[in-house]
Amino acid sequence: MKSALSLVFLLAFAGTGCATVPCASGFVEALGLCVAEDQVPDPTCTPGCIASAHEICGGTLAEPECVCAPGYEGVPCEWGTVPNDPGFSEGGDAWVSPINARIVPSDPSPPVDPGFAELDGIVNCEGGVISQLVDMPPIEAADPFVAEVTYRGFGVNDVAFGFNRAWTRLPVMGTSADDYQWIERARICLGDAAYGGPVLFQFAASERGSACPIQGGRIEVDRFSVELAEPGECPLPGEVVNGEADDPGDESIPWIRETQGDAVADYVGEQGLSAVRIGSPDSAFGDAASMQTVVSVPLPSTLPSPALRIAWRATSDVFFQMEIGTFGGIFSTDRPLGTLRGTGADEVSTYCLAPWTHGNVIDLAFVMLGNLPGAAVELLVDSVQVVTDLRCSDATENLDPTFAAASLPRTGTISLGSTAGTFRVVADSERARTVEEEPTGFLEITYSSTAVQNIVDEWVLVPEPDDNGDPRVSFWANIPLQPSIPIRRFIGLVQDEEGDLFGAGDWGFYEACLPRTWAGRWYRVQVQVGGVGSPPETEVSPIERILIDDITVDTNASCVVDP
């Protein structure tokens, strides 16, 4: 909104007489004068409108008035029906289904409404969405909201539900057309990205499957509506549910616990001065545990450079995993945040939150897996906070593509199988790909055993195809000429792209095409060091190192049109 002084200047500069003479191209009439289209201020109401009553200032510049925020209606303002045609039963143009999807408005079989949206069997491989653009209220004039969804699916890697650039995963039940089941009125907290202007709500397949191009599967959505959250149901942007890990003395504060074998997951310490704990008294084979909470990640416009700060302590030389997104259980390594390697001392770690999390509400889980040494082990987490950390990149297509945050652990890395593998971001002009006055850094992966499995997990925003070609992701890597274990690149969900990355003993350029039908959505890119295909466990001496730098997302003629 422009200041009153700016408006006076603009109106004076525009000249007089515009009330009777049409404004020139690029100008519009405002208060009887011509003003540049991008300089027209919002109406100003005096006295101001009451945000807590869901009011905003509307009307015109000449006649401003307090009106209900978008989605609210009546006197007083109350939440209405959002979006249009939430049950897919009207058969109109409220929903957009450009490819691989359709609206079935009159089928009586779904459980809640007579109509439904269907994404057909090729959606898992070739993309396609059901979407609606909805004008949502600014967060300061809105209640906390949840999405309430009735859906089912089979043969897909779960259902993806998106609001603008924030996406979350909805699990499906069933593997075939004979046994897939409706999940009724699932509730998903809406984050910062779902407020304040046009919001594109979408349904699609979560990820392109490893079996593509073999087709199959289906997604059906019976009803989707935006509802008021229950008190305390959803954290506000920047909040972590019980981030201080205080023991409530009962089960009312939802750190969700899961254990297997003799493992434990609980609170320890005095009430109000406690921590959450996962561990095992003897680390027997198969012991596993997790504890998870919920984080509402702000948009960078709300909180610049959002990051997670975690205070923790763990048994020396024992790895514990951290997962974000929709947590799939103890043995999930689906959305790694990082790996905590214990030192026996109190630690504080900061992880930049990747752009795909911005404006979203995500699970945060701490996980202890099996195959641990035969002694008591534990991880204590004392505090989790959302903070601003200006060392985090301001990139919007993927996380810190030039590895500038050299003093922070790399988000999206995970070590499995052995403590003999490490990650670190390094600023070293002698080994960097390019030499600058201030080296931007690179990611160094090391391993001293063939038993390691180190994973770098990146999510990139797929651009629209253009005159330059189809979407592409590329990066530089320095790989040993004959590495002791396989180095692989994966595009999508465990979808091997061109097999091993062969080393040149120096920096080499690697690229892969991204599916054009995923444009505007996040897509997984992985580099895996070790794992399947590695030789039996042996020592690697001297230690081998892999360097990665300059991850780029663009369009390029080298990528053919690929559905």
Summary of the structure (lengths in Angstrom):
residues: 563
radius of gyration: 26.1
end to end distance: 42.5
largest distance: 87.6
contacts: 1889
relative contact order: 0.09
helix: 6%
strand: 44%
